[in-house]
């Protein structure tokens, strides 16, 4: 039995934040009903490599869901969502503040009808402040939260992945399960507000803002952790990452580089001295490793128990022996996209990875079945379609 079986979630969203959160909950056993616009569905269906009307991005973020096409501008369409919420444990959306209230699907209204409902509202900048109604996508939040500054230093640079979208999804997933746990004790649902900006700042803060934490004037300012441990080392035929943070590891690094003298060199012998002379220290190591192959460099480093890794391309990651041994990926036969690689849920329960949820749905694939479940007969379904409330 998966941990979230018998939990029903209604998702109204586009793009990644809510979709990825509910996919993770679906992988853990929840039933997720994805309400999509009647014409084009979630825009994520069209981004990137696609087949059968579905992109790889959508397929990865929407496993295990049922798709229902509803026009939220239509009163009868909204009534159907209300009926779904009445039976649901969770409703999650990522519309701007005020949109759901305007649609008569706001938290207070739905939770009066269903007091056990956990209502999760994701937005870009939250419900307060001058940007509360501003549109937000991942690069916008990366810039505003300081992630681009953390990544690039003096010259801001983006992390070229949907960093803020995905970490917001993880935060939403954790908040949802916490609210469900609280409901088991109290019997009552609750409203959760979550902004991408807040989630991103919370994620970045421990190390990214480590020098903005201790505010007394006598606190000793030191370089950011990122300035000390994130350094690529080029070899004769590639690049490796090395992270030697303890005295024993630094000794091993010096031995692997054939530079044992670095350990006793006064410029690098103490953490303070090393910090002050980090550029010179790195230059000496870089010169040594540049003359040997990646294979030899890794062998020497591992002999000395120094944390290290070759910098792999995405193609190399797929076939990496460690990744294959861990059973991270699985290839399934998707009814719409054909042979499709999926990433299995990382958390193991009782020592086992959870089996993958069913493949991501086609646009509106479950509309009729879900309407019948709500007690709508064939004649009424036809009338709803004729009126444009569903499709």
C-alpha positions in Angstrom: 0.0 0.0 0.0 1.3 3.4 -1.0 1.4 6.0 1.9 -1.2 8.4 0.4 -3.8 6.0 -0.9 -7.4 7.1 -0.4 -6.3 10.8 -0.6 -8.0 12.7 -3.5 -6.5 15.9 -4.9 -8.0 18.4 -7.3 -5.4 20.3 -9.2 -6.1 23.5 -11.1 -2.8 24.7 -12.5 -0.5 25.4 -15.5 3.2 24.7 -15.8 5.4 23.2 -13.1 4.8 24.3 -9.5 1.5 22.7 -8.7 1.9 20.0 -11.3 5.2 18.6 -10.0 3.9 18.7 -6.4 0.8 16.7 -7.2 2.8 14.3 -9.4 5.0 13.5 -6.3 1.8 13.0 -4.2 0.4 10.8 -7.0 3.5 8.7 -7.0 2.9 8.2 -3.2 -0.6 6.9 -3.9 -2.9 10.0 -4.0 -5.6 10.2 -6.6 -5.0 13.5 -8.6 -7.7 15.0 -10.8 -6.1 17.6 -13.1 -8.6 20.2 -14.3 -7.4 21.7 -17.6 -8.6 24.4 -19.9 -10.9 23.1 -22.6 -9.0 24.4 -25.7 -5.3 23.8 -25.3 -4.9 22.3 -21.8 -1.9 22.9 -19.7 0.6 24.9 -21.9 3.3 22.6 -20.6 2.0 19.9 -23.0 3.7 21.8 -25.8 7.1 22.7 -24.5 10.1 20.8 -25.7 10.3 17.4 -27.5 6.8 16.0 -27.9 4.9 13.1 -29.4 1.3 12.3 -29.5 0.3 15.8 -28.3 2.4 15.5 -25.1 5.9 16.9 -24.3 8.5 15.1 -22.2 8.2 17.9 -19.6 4.5 17.3 -19.3 4.9 13.6 -19.1 7.4 13.9 -16.3 5.3 16.3 -14.2 1.9 14.7 -14.6 2.2 10.9 -14.1 -0.6 9.2 -12.2 -3.3 11.9 -12.9 -6.7 12.0 -14.4 -7.4 14.8 -16.9 -10.7 16.7 -16.9 -11.4 19.5 -19.5 -13.5 22.2 -17.9 -14.1 25.8 -18.9 -13.8 27.8 -15.6 -15.4 30.8 -17.2 -18.6 28.8 -17.5 -20.9 28.7 -14.4 -21.7 25.0 -14.9 -18.0 24.2 -15.3 -17.2 26.0 -12.0 -20.1 24.0 -10.4 -18.4 20.8 -11.4 -15.1 21.9 -9.8 -17.1 22.7 -6.6 -18.6 19.3 -6.7 -15.1 17.7 -7.0 -13.8 19.8 -4.1 -16.7 18.7 -2.0 -15.3 15.1 -2.2 -11.6 16.0 -2.2 -9.0 16.0 0.5 -6.8 18.7 -1.2 -7.3 21.4 -3.7 -4.2 23.0 -5.1 -3.8 25.8 -7.7 -1.2 28.3 -8.9 -3.3 31.2 -10.0 -2.6 34.8 -9.1 -4.2 36.0 -5.8 -7.9 36.8 -6.2 -8.5 34.7 -9.4 -10.1 31.8 -7.6 -12.3 34.1 -5.5 -13.5 35.7 -8.7 -14.3 32.3 -10.1 -16.3 31.5 -6.9 -13.8 28.8 -6.1 -12.0 30.5 -3.3 -10.7 28.9 -0.1 -13.3 30.2 2.3 -16.2 29.2 0.1 -15.0 25.7 -0.6 -13.9 25.0 2.9 -17.3 26.0 4.3 -18.8 23.3 2.1 -16.0 20.9 2.9 -14.3 21.7 6.3 -11.8 18.9 5.9 -10.4 20.3 2.7 -6.7 21.3 2.6 -6.6 24.3 0.2 -3.1 25.1 -1.2 -2.7 28.4 -3.1 0.6 28.9 -4.9 1.5 32.3 -6.4 4.6 34.1 -7.6 5.0 36.7 -4.9 2.3 36.0 -2.4 -0.8 37.8 -1.3 0.8 41.0 0.1 3.2 43.6 -1.1 3.6 45.7 -4.3 4.2 42.6 -6.5 1.2 40.5 -5.3 -0.4 40.6 -8.7 2.7 40.5 -10.8 3.3 37.6 -13.2 6.1 35.3 -12.3 8.0 32.6 -14.0 11.1 30.7 -12.9 13.8 33.2 -14.2 11.9 36.1 -12.7 12.0 34.6 -9.3 15.6 33.4 -9.7 16.5 37.0 -10.3 14.3 38.5 -7.5 15.3 36.0 -4.8 19.1 36.4 -5.5 19.5 33.0 -7.0 21.1 34.5 -10.1 23.5 36.5 -7.9 24.4 33.4 -5.8 25.0 31.4 -9.0 27.0 34.0 -10.9 28.7 36.1 -8.2 29.7 39.5 -9.5 28.0 38.7 -12.9 24.5 37.3 -12.3 23.8 34.0 -14.0 20.8 31.8 -14.1 20.7 28.2 -13.0 19.7 26.7 -16.3 16.9 24.6 -14.9 13.5 25.4 -13.4 15.0 25.8 -10.0 12.4 28.0 -8.3 9.5 26.2 -9.9 10.7 22.8 -8.7 11.7 23.8 -5.2 8.4 25.5 -4.8 6.8 22.2 -5.8 8.7 20.3 -3.2 7.7 22.9 -0.6 4.1 22.6 -1.6 4.3 18.8 -1.4 5.7 18.9 2.1 3.2 21.5 3.3 0.3 19.5 1.9 1.3 16.3 3.7 1.9 18.2 6.9 -1.6 19.7 6.7 -3.0 16.2 6.1 -1.2 14.9 9.1 -2.6 17.8 11.2 -6.0 17.0 9.9 -5.7 13.4 11.2 -5.4 14.9 14.7 -7.8 17.8 14.5 -10.3 16.6 11.9 -10.1 20.0 10.1 -8.5 21.1 6.9 -6.8 24.5 6.4 -5.7 27.1 4.0 -2.0 27.2 2.9 -0.5 30.1 1.0 2.8 29.6 -0.6 4.8 32.0 -2.9 7.6 31.1 -5.2 9.6 34.0 -3.8 9.2 32.8 -0.2 10.0 29.2 -1.0 13.1 30.2 -3.0 14.4 32.5 -0.3 13.9 29.7 2.3 15.8 27.3 0.0 18.7 29.7 -0.7 19.0 31.3 2.8 21.2 28.8 4.8 24.3 29.1 2.6 23.4 31.7 0.1 22.7 34.3 2.8 25.0 32.9 5.4 26.9 36.2 5.6 23.6 38.1 6.1 22.5 36.1 9.1 24.7 37.1 12.1 24.0 40.9 12.4 26.2 42.0 15.3 29.1 44.1 14.3 31.7 41.8 16.0 30.7 38.8 13.8 33.6 37.8 11.7 32.9 38.0 8.0 34.2 35.0 5.9 33.8 34.1 2.3 30.6 32.3 1.2 30.7 28.6 1.2 30.0 28.7 -2.5 33.2 30.6 -3.0 35.3 27.9 -1.3 33.9 24.6 -2.4 32.5 25.1 -5.9 35.5 24.9 -8.2 35.9 22.9 -11.4 39.3 21.3 -12.0 40.4 20.6 -15.6 42.4 17.5 -16.4 44.2 16.6 -19.6 40.9 15.2 -21.1 38.0 16.5 -19.1 36.9 18.1 -15.9 36.4 16.9 -12.3 34.8 18.3 -9.1 36.8 18.0 -5.9 35.5 18.9 -2.5 38.1 18.6 0.3 36.7 20.3 3.4 38.5 18.6 6.3 42.2 18.6 7.2 42.4 14.9 6.4 40.7 15.4 3.0 43.0 18.4 2.2 46.0 16.1 3.0 44.7 13.5 0.7 44.1 16.1 -2.0 47.7 17.3 -1.7 49.0 13.8 -2.0 46.8 13.0 -5.0 48.2 16.1 -6.7 51.8 15.2 -5.8 52.0 18.4 -3.7 52.4 17.1 -0.2 54.3 20.3 0.7 51.0 22.2 0.5 49.9 20.8 3.9 52.8 22.4 5.8 53.0 25.6 3.6 52.1 28.5 6.0 50.0 30.0 3.2 47.5 27.1 3.4 48.2 25.4 6.8 45.2 26.9 8.7 41.6 27.5 7.5 42.1 31.2 7.8 45.3 31.2 5.8 43.8 28.9 3.2 40.8 31.2 2.8 43.1 34.2 2.4 45.2 32.4 -0.2 42.5 30.3 -1.9 43.2 31.5 -5.4 46.9 30.6 -5.2 46.1 27.2 -3.6 43.7 26.4 -6.4 46.2 27.5 -9.1 48.8 25.1 -7.8 46.3 22.2 -7.8 45.0 23.1 -11.2 48.5 23.1 -12.7 49.1 19.6 -11.3 45.9 18.0 -12.4 46.0 19.6 -15.9 48.9 17.2 -16.7 47.1 14.0 -16.0 44.0 12.2 -17.3 40.6 12.3 -15.6 40.9 8.5 -15.0 44.2 8.9 -13.2 43.1 11.9 -11.2 40.0 10.1 -9.9 42.0 7.1 -9.1 44.5 9.1 -7.0 41.8 11.1 -5.3 39.8 8.0 -4.4 42.9 6.2 -3.1 43.2 9.1 -0.6 39.4 9.2 0.2 38.9 12.6 -1.3 35.3 13.4 -2.4 35.4 13.8 -6.2 33.5 13.1 -9.4 33.9 13.4 -13.1 31.7 16.0 -14.7 29.2 14.0 -16.7 27.1 15.0 -19.6 23.4 14.2 -19.4 23.9 11.3 -21.9 26.6 9.9 -19.6 24.4 10.3 -16.5 21.8 8.1 -18.1 24.3 5.2 -18.6 26.4 5.8 -15.4 27.0 2.6 -13.5 26.1 4.1 -10.1 22.8 5.5 -11.5 22.0 2.2 -13.2 22.7 0.2 -10.0 20.4 2.5 -8.0 17.5 1.8 -10.4 16.8 5.5 -10.8 15.4 5.4 -14.3 12.7 3.2 -15.9 11.5 2.9 -19.5 7.8 2.5 -19.9 5.5 2.1 -22.9 3.3 5.2 -22.8 0.1 5.0 -24.7 0.6 8.5 -26.3 4.4 9.1 -26.3 5.7 5.6 -26.9 8.9 4.4 -25.2 9.3 7.0 -22.4 12.0 7.2 -19.8 10.8 8.2 -16.3 12.6 9.1 -13.1 11.4 6.9 -10.3 10.5 8.4 -6.9 13.7 9.0 -4.9 12.3 8.1 -1.5 12.3 4.4 -0.6 9.5 3.2 1.7 10.3 0.0 3.6 13.5 -0.2 1.6 11.8 -0.2 -1.8 11.2 2.4 -4.4 7.5 2.9 -5.0 6.2 1.6 -8.3 5.7 4.3 -10.9 2.2 5.8 -11.2 0.3 5.3 -14.4 1.4 7.4 -17.4 0.5 11.1 -17.8 -3.0 11.5 -19.3 -4.1 12.9 -22.6 -5.9 16.2 -22.6 -9.4 15.4 -21.2 -8.8 11.7 -21.2 -11.0 11.1 -18.1 -13.7 13.8 -18.6 -16.6 11.4 -19.2 -15.6 9.0 -16.4 -15.2 11.7 -13.8 -18.5 13.3 -14.8 -20.3 10.0 -14.5 -18.7 9.6 -11.0 -20.3 12.9 -10.1 -23.7 11.4 -11.0 -23.9 13.1 -14.5 -25.7 10.9 -17.0 -24.9 10.7 -20.7 -27.6 13.1 -21.7 -26.4 15.7 -19.3 -22.8 15.2 -20.3 -23.9 15.9 -23.9 -25.7 19.1 -22.8 -22.6 20.2 -20.9 -20.5 19.7 -24.0 -23.0 21.6 -26.2 -22.9 24.5 -23.8 -19.1 24.5 -23.8 -18.8 23.8 -20.0 -16.7 20.7 -20.7 -15.2 19.1 -23.7 
